[in-house]
Amino acid sequence: MFASKIKGLLMIVIGLLMMLTFVLWSSLFKNYPVDGQKQMLAIGNGDTYSGFIERLAKDKHISFPIVLKLYHKVMIHDTMKAGVYEVTQGMSVREVLNMLSNADNAQMNRILVIEGTNFKQLIEALKKDDLVTKEVVHLSYSELLKELNIPYDHPEGLFSPNTYFFAKGETDRKILTDLYQYQMKALDAAWEKRATDLPYQNKYEALIMASIIEKETSVDRELEQVSGVFVRRLKMGMRLQTDPTVIYGMGDAYKGNISRKDLRTPTAYNTYTMSGLPPTPIALPSSKAIEAAMHPDSSNNIYFVATGNGGHTFSTNLQDHNRAVQEYLSVIRAKN
């Protein structure tokens, strides 16, 4: 009787051990999925272990994600570090998790420059990036441009937004030079194939327009429509009256809202009080926005306003525009 109990207990223990082994080999010790002998794994700023593990589970690369999350809490005690890591065939998921907690393991650094952000934000991001060697980011804007041999008086708009991968420890000088060259290449190509009869005196004015377009809409299908509105306004001698230029001119005084007083206060960038384009771009425009600045739509629209549900309503006359404004305000009131 006693022997049979022992035997039964052993069977239970063996069963539990087999189950534990299965769970561990399906999660922690499972080979990380690699195409070929090795591949690069990019981890961005703000990426988390929890999100990374959930993606692995969603893609059915691992089972029992809770085991991995517990392992992270108990054994790693750290956050994921941004960078580009080399994962070789045969590495376990556990080994990859351990590797991602130490930026020294990164082979490359991922630099994300978001469309529509400004140069100040780009510089601040480079200053905070421990994998970037600092040479020029602490200089004044004029000194920085001189150091980089950039023949402009103001840096805004001159650097291309995108996702980049640089060697760990790369200098800010090299990074900014590359971003500038990418932006100039996109600008030159678009300028070469621009539409006829544009109201720009040179490609820099087109870049200014592209930055305004970038800030006015995040909907790709609207880029040429927004461009068309502003191009027609320039040709008519009508003020652009675009809020993003006012915000840019306010600088650090902008706290999230603009008032009627702000719209009436003249600055070099306030397109409600001045005619024509502002003196410089107001953001880092994407290549799509640059293309749109060179190819405005052919409609007769000269007004647009947000719908409140994404996108904008475009109008050819003030009466329709005012009606669209009231519809927007109704949507906003219903949401509040």
C-alpha positions as CSV (number, residue, x, y, z in Angstrom):
1,M,0.0,0.0,0.0
2,F,2.8,2.4,1.0
3,A,4.8,1.4,-2.1
4,S,1.9,2.2,-4.3
5,K,1.4,5.6,-2.7
6,I,5.1,6.3,-3.3
7,K,4.8,5.2,-6.8
8,G,1.8,7.4,-7.4
9,L,3.6,10.4,-5.8
10,L,6.6,9.8,-8.0
11,M,4.4,9.7,-11.1
12,I,2.8,13.0,-10.1
13,V,6.3,14.5,-9.6
14,I,7.5,13.2,-12.9
15,G,4.4,14.5,-14.6
16,L,4.9,17.9,-13.1
17,L,8.5,18.0,-14.0
18,M,7.7,17.0,-17.6
19,M,5.0,19.7,-17.7
20,L,7.5,22.3,-16.3
21,T,10.1,21.2,-18.8
22,F,7.6,21.5,-21.6
23,V,6.6,25.0,-20.5
24,L,10.2,26.2,-20.2
25,W,11.2,24.7,-23.5
26,S,8.2,26.4,-25.2
27,S,9.1,29.8,-23.7
28,L,12.4,30.6,-22.2
29,F,14.6,28.0,-23.9
30,K,12.9,28.0,-27.3
31,N,15.1,29.1,-30.1
32,Y,14.5,32.7,-31.1
33,P,13.1,32.9,-34.7
34,V,16.0,33.8,-37.0
35,D,15.9,34.0,-40.8
36,G,19.2,32.6,-42.0
37,Q,22.3,32.5,-39.8
38,K,21.7,35.8,-38.2
39,Q,19.5,38.9,-38.3
40,M,19.3,42.4,-36.8
41,L,16.7,43.1,-34.1
42,A,15.8,46.8,-33.7
43,I,14.6,48.0,-30.3
44,G,13.3,51.6,-30.2
45,N,13.1,54.1,-27.4
46,G,10.2,53.3,-25.2
47,D,9.9,49.7,-26.3
48,T,9.2,47.4,-23.3
49,Y,9.8,43.8,-22.4
50,S,6.0,43.3,-21.9
51,G,5.2,44.6,-25.4
52,F,8.1,42.6,-26.9
53,I,7.0,39.4,-25.3
54,E,3.4,39.9,-26.3
55,R,4.4,40.4,-29.9
56,L,6.4,37.1,-29.8
57,A,3.3,35.3,-28.4
58,K,1.0,37.0,-31.0
59,D,3.2,35.8,-33.8
60,K,3.2,32.3,-32.2
61,H,7.0,32.3,-31.8
62,I,6.6,31.4,-28.1
63,S,4.0,29.9,-25.7
64,F,3.3,30.8,-22.1
65,P,4.3,34.5,-22.3
66,I,3.6,34.8,-18.5
67,V,6.7,32.7,-17.9
68,L,8.9,35.2,-19.9
69,K,7.3,38.1,-18.0
70,L,8.0,36.5,-14.7
71,Y,11.6,35.8,-15.8
72,H,12.0,39.5,-16.7
73,K,10.7,40.6,-13.3
74,V,12.8,38.1,-11.3
75,M,16.0,37.8,-13.2
76,I,16.6,40.9,-15.3
77,H,15.4,43.8,-13.2
78,D,15.9,46.3,-16.0
79,T,14.4,47.9,-19.0
80,M,15.0,47.2,-22.7
81,K,17.7,49.4,-24.2
82,A,17.2,51.0,-27.6
83,G,19.6,49.9,-30.3
84,V,20.0,47.3,-33.0
85,Y,21.1,43.9,-31.8
86,E,22.5,40.9,-33.7
87,V,20.6,37.7,-33.1
88,T,22.3,34.5,-34.3
89,Q,20.6,31.2,-35.1
90,G,20.3,28.9,-32.1
91,M,20.0,31.7,-29.5
92,S,17.3,31.0,-27.0
93,V,14.5,33.5,-26.2
94,R,16.1,33.8,-22.7
95,E,19.4,34.8,-24.1
96,V,17.8,37.4,-26.3
97,L,15.9,38.9,-23.4
98,N,19.1,39.1,-21.4
99,M,20.9,40.7,-24.3
100,L,18.3,43.5,-24.7
101,S,18.9,44.9,-21.2
102,N,22.4,46.1,-21.9
103,A,23.0,48.7,-24.6
104,D,26.7,47.6,-24.8
105,N,25.3,44.5,-26.6
106,A,23.9,46.7,-29.4
107,Q,25.5,46.5,-32.7
108,M,23.8,49.7,-34.1
109,N,21.8,52.6,-32.7
110,R,18.3,53.3,-33.9
111,I,17.6,57.0,-34.5
112,L,14.0,57.9,-35.0
113,V,13.2,61.3,-36.4
114,I,9.4,61.8,-36.5
115,E,7.8,63.7,-39.4
116,G,6.7,67.1,-38.3
117,T,8.9,67.4,-35.2
118,N,11.2,70.4,-35.1
119,F,15.0,70.8,-35.1
120,K,15.0,71.6,-31.4
121,Q,13.4,68.2,-30.7
122,L,15.9,66.4,-32.9
123,I,18.8,68.0,-31.0
124,E,17.3,67.2,-27.6
125,A,16.9,63.5,-28.7
126,L,20.5,63.3,-29.8
127,K,21.7,64.9,-26.5
128,K,19.8,62.3,-24.5
129,D,21.0,59.3,-26.6
130,D,23.8,57.6,-24.8
131,L,24.9,55.8,-27.9
132,V,25.7,59.0,-29.8
133,T,29.1,60.7,-29.5
134,K,28.5,64.4,-28.8
135,E,30.5,66.9,-30.9
136,V,28.1,69.6,-32.2
137,V,24.8,69.3,-30.4
138,H,25.8,71.7,-27.7
139,L,26.8,74.5,-30.1
140,S,24.5,77.4,-31.0
141,Y,22.5,76.9,-34.2
142,S,24.8,79.2,-36.2
143,E,27.9,77.5,-34.9
144,L,26.4,74.1,-35.6
145,L,25.6,75.0,-39.2
146,K,29.1,76.4,-39.7
147,E,30.7,73.2,-38.3
148,L,28.6,71.0,-40.6
149,N,29.3,73.2,-43.7
150,I,25.6,73.8,-44.2
151,P,25.0,77.0,-46.3
152,Y,21.8,78.2,-44.5
153,D,21.2,80.6,-41.7
154,H,18.6,78.5,-39.8
155,P,18.6,74.7,-39.3
156,E,14.8,74.2,-39.3
157,G,13.5,71.8,-42.0
158,L,17.0,70.9,-43.3
159,F,17.1,67.4,-41.9
160,S,15.1,64.4,-43.2
161,P,12.7,62.7,-40.8
162,N,12.9,58.9,-41.0
163,T,14.2,55.8,-39.1
164,Y,17.9,55.5,-39.3
165,F,20.5,52.9,-38.0
166,F,23.9,54.1,-37.1
167,A,26.9,52.4,-35.6
168,K,27.0,52.5,-31.8
169,G,29.0,55.5,-30.8
170,E,28.5,57.4,-34.1
171,T,29.0,61.1,-33.8
172,D,26.2,63.6,-33.9
173,R,28.2,65.4,-36.6
174,K,27.9,62.3,-38.9
175,I,24.3,61.7,-38.1
176,L,23.2,65.3,-38.8
177,T,25.3,65.5,-41.9
178,D,23.6,62.4,-43.3
179,L,20.1,63.6,-42.4
180,Y,20.9,67.0,-44.1
181,Q,22.2,65.2,-47.2
182,Y,19.1,63.0,-47.4
183,Q,16.8,66.1,-47.1
184,M,18.7,68.0,-49.8
185,K,18.6,65.0,-52.1
186,A,14.8,64.7,-51.7
187,L,14.4,68.5,-52.1
188,D,16.5,68.6,-55.3
189,A,14.7,65.7,-56.9
190,A,11.3,67.1,-56.2
191,W,12.4,70.6,-57.3
192,E,13.7,69.2,-60.6
193,K,10.2,67.6,-61.4
194,R,8.0,70.4,-59.9
195,A,4.8,71.5,-61.4
196,T,4.9,74.7,-63.5
197,D,3.7,78.1,-62.3
198,L,4.5,77.6,-58.6
199,P,4.7,80.8,-56.5
200,Y,8.1,79.9,-55.0
201,Q,11.2,82.0,-55.8
202,N,13.5,79.0,-55.0
203,K,13.5,75.5,-53.6
204,Y,14.0,76.8,-50.0
205,E,10.6,78.5,-50.2
206,A,9.2,75.2,-51.4
207,L,10.8,73.5,-48.3
208,I,9.1,76.2,-46.1
209,M,5.8,75.3,-47.7
210,A,6.4,71.6,-47.2
211,S,6.9,72.1,-43.5
212,I,3.6,73.9,-43.2
213,I,1.8,71.2,-45.1
214,E,3.4,68.6,-42.9
215,K,2.1,70.3,-39.8
216,E,-1.4,70.9,-41.2
217,T,-2.3,67.3,-42.0
218,S,-1.2,63.8,-41.1
219,V,-3.5,62.3,-43.8
220,D,-1.5,61.4,-46.8
221,R,-4.3,61.8,-49.3
222,E,-4.8,65.4,-48.1
223,L,-1.2,66.6,-48.6
224,E,-1.7,67.8,-52.2
225,Q,-5.1,69.4,-51.3
226,V,-3.5,71.4,-48.4
227,S,-0.7,72.4,-50.7
228,G,-3.2,73.5,-53.3
229,V,-5.0,75.8,-50.8
230,F,-1.8,77.5,-49.7
231,V,-0.4,77.8,-53.2
232,R,-3.6,79.5,-54.4
233,R,-3.6,81.8,-51.4
234,L,0.0,82.9,-52.2
235,K,-1.0,83.6,-55.9
236,M,-4.0,85.6,-54.8
237,G,-2.0,87.6,-52.2
238,M,-4.2,86.1,-49.5
239,R,-2.7,85.5,-46.1
240,L,-2.0,81.8,-45.3
241,Q,-3.5,82.1,-41.8
242,T,-2.2,78.8,-40.6
243,D,-2.0,78.0,-36.9
244,P,1.2,76.0,-36.9
245,T,3.2,79.0,-38.0
246,V,1.7,81.0,-35.1
247,I,2.7,78.2,-32.7
248,Y,6.2,78.1,-34.1
249,G,6.6,81.8,-33.7
250,M,5.5,81.7,-30.1
251,G,8.4,79.4,-29.2
252,D,8.5,78.3,-25.5
253,A,5.5,80.6,-24.8
254,Y,3.2,78.1,-26.4
255,K,1.6,75.9,-23.7
256,G,-0.8,73.9,-25.8
257,N,-3.4,76.4,-26.8
258,I,-3.4,79.6,-28.9
259,S,-5.8,82.5,-28.2
260,R,-7.2,85.2,-30.4
261,K,-4.6,87.5,-28.9
262,D,-1.9,85.1,-30.1
263,L,-3.4,85.2,-33.6
264,R,-3.2,89.1,-33.5
265,T,0.3,89.3,-32.0
266,P,2.8,89.9,-34.8
267,T,5.9,87.6,-35.0
268,A,8.1,86.7,-38.0
269,Y,6.1,83.5,-38.3
270,N,2.5,84.7,-37.7
271,T,0.8,84.2,-41.1
272,Y,-2.4,85.9,-39.7
273,T,-0.6,89.2,-39.5
274,M,1.9,88.9,-42.3
275,S,1.6,88.1,-46.0
276,G,3.5,85.4,-47.8
277,L,5.6,82.6,-46.4
278,P,7.4,82.7,-43.0
279,P,11.2,83.2,-43.2
280,T,12.1,79.5,-42.5
281,P,10.5,76.1,-42.3
282,I,8.6,75.4,-39.1
283,A,9.3,71.7,-38.8
284,L,11.1,68.8,-40.4
285,P,9.0,67.9,-43.5
286,S,8.9,64.4,-44.9
287,S,9.6,63.6,-48.6
288,K,5.9,63.2,-49.1
289,A,5.2,66.7,-47.9
290,I,8.0,68.1,-50.1
291,E,6.5,66.3,-53.1
292,A,3.1,67.8,-52.2
293,A,4.6,71.3,-52.1
294,M,5.8,70.8,-55.6
295,H,2.6,69.3,-56.9
296,P,-0.5,71.1,-55.5
297,D,-3.9,69.8,-56.5
298,S,-5.9,71.5,-59.3
299,S,-9.1,72.3,-57.4
300,N,-10.4,75.8,-56.6
301,N,-10.3,75.3,-52.8
302,I,-9.0,78.1,-50.7
303,Y,-10.2,77.1,-47.3
304,F,-10.1,74.0,-45.1
305,V,-11.0,73.1,-41.5
306,A,-10.7,70.0,-39.4
307,T,-13.8,67.7,-39.4
308,G,-13.2,66.7,-35.7
309,N,-13.2,63.0,-36.8
310,G,-9.9,63.0,-38.7
311,G,-9.2,64.8,-41.9
312,H,-10.4,68.1,-43.2
313,T,-13.3,69.7,-45.1
314,F,-12.1,71.8,-48.1
315,S,-14.1,74.7,-49.5
316,T,-14.0,77.0,-52.4
317,N,-15.8,79.9,-50.7
318,L,-16.2,81.5,-47.3
319,Q,-19.9,80.6,-47.0
320,D,-19.2,76.8,-47.3
321,H,-16.1,77.2,-45.1
322,N,-18.1,78.9,-42.3
323,R,-20.7,76.0,-42.5
324,A,-17.9,73.5,-42.2
325,V,-16.5,75.4,-39.2
326,Q,-19.9,75.2,-37.5
327,E,-20.1,71.4,-38.2
328,Y,-16.6,71.0,-36.7
329,L,-17.6,72.9,-33.6
330,S,-20.7,70.7,-33.2
331,V,-18.6,67.6,-33.4
332,I,-16.3,69.0,-30.7
333,R,-19.1,70.0,-28.4
334,A,-20.7,66.5,-28.8
335,K,-17.4,64.9,-27.7
336,N,-17.1,67.2,-24.6
